[in-house]
Amino acid sequence: MGIFGLDAFTLQRSSFSLPRWASINRWAIVGPLICVVLTLIFNSMLFADLGEQALERALISSIVVPLAIALPFFTLVGAKMRSMAIANSRLSIIARTDTLTACMTRAAFTRQVEDMLDNRAGMTGALLMLDADFFKAINDQYGHPAGDQALCLIARSIRTTVRRGDLVGRMGGEEFAVFMPGASSQDAEQVAERIRRSVRLAMFTPDGSPRSLSVSIGGASLSEASGFSELVRTADRQLYLAKQAGRDSIRIASLSSELSPDVA
């Protein structure tokens, strides 16, 4: 799985389109040929009245000089453009990635989910909101470096558990979110349960001794077009209920139905 909870996917589907080497090679050939054709036309008109021998030399130079100059020029420019596109793509990925957990930032996650909901009429899916249980106690007892380690373990557990194509974001602090395009309530419950178990199995040893980690998970599924803010409100409400139920538990609700029972 890649960062964002997807396979190397999407490093991938950056917002920049990278020029392929085949495209660069094509322009490295087409560009000089255009220069040759234009130079041939120009010289044939300019030196037409200077005699056959002079015209022949002019036409030869019209081929050799553009090829000698234009071929390396177009190759160099194409390679530089591709290098710049790759650099911009990497910078875009860095800007959209939380440096600690390698998940999407809140802003990037929100923007991408909103775009998906806006651009796909009748889209179905589910949103999971996850919160690390008793995270303040970890920071207070073991220090912030241990807290950072716990967040990284939780993030890794999420990223390696979600489905291919799901989005994973860090919403801030110890809270994460997963958007699952096309997922039903049942799909969301199954993935949430896998995440819960994966976090419980994570090896967290802040002082040399194992300490268990757990997350509370609230989810909302949609069966028809709905806004991101409505999904978040519903999922946050379910997260609150999961915490009220004793933490290390799951609550999933549909936007068009009553609350579902706990999933242990």
Secondary structure, 3 states (H helix, E strand, C coil): CCHHHCCCCCCCCCCCCCCCHHHHHHHHHHHHHHHHHHHHHHHHHHCHHHCHHHHHHHHHHHHHHHHHHHHHHHHHHHHHHHHHHHHHHHHHHHHCECCCCCCECHHHHHHHHHHHHHHCCCCCEEEEEEEECCHHHHHHHHCHHHHHHHHHHHHHHHHCCCCCCCEEEEEECCEEEEEEECCCHHHHHHHHHHHHHHHHHCCCCCCCCCCCCCEEEEEEEECCCCCHHHHHHHHHHHHHHHHHCCCCCEEEEECCCCECCCEC
